[in-house]
């Protein structure tokens, strides 16, 4: 099983992501690698401050955008909700969704990184 097959099993819309890049698998793999690195850079701790979370809004928005562009659907959908909740001053609800998505997010990042090492 390869990267694309494993990512599909994790809920990533590989076909949609490739379609955005006119089927260029090499570029898509490179962008997935960049996405995994961005997750580390913009990582949002689930125990963020419930009163001042402007930095978390910026980070979640960045992850949402990157995930959407690559059709990393489960991450995109979760972070869309998180951004909306934070922007409407609902940090506890946002935190709950973040805690739910983090295990899958980690699986996706590990999958990408595993195949980065193979190349």
Secondary structure, 3 states (H helix, E strand, C coil): CCHHHHHHHCCCCHHHHHHHCCCCHHHHHHHHHHHHHHHHHCCCCCCCCCCCCHHHHHHHHHHHHHHHHCCCHHHHHHHHHHHHHHHCCCHHHHHHHHHHHHHHHHHHHHHHHHHHHHC
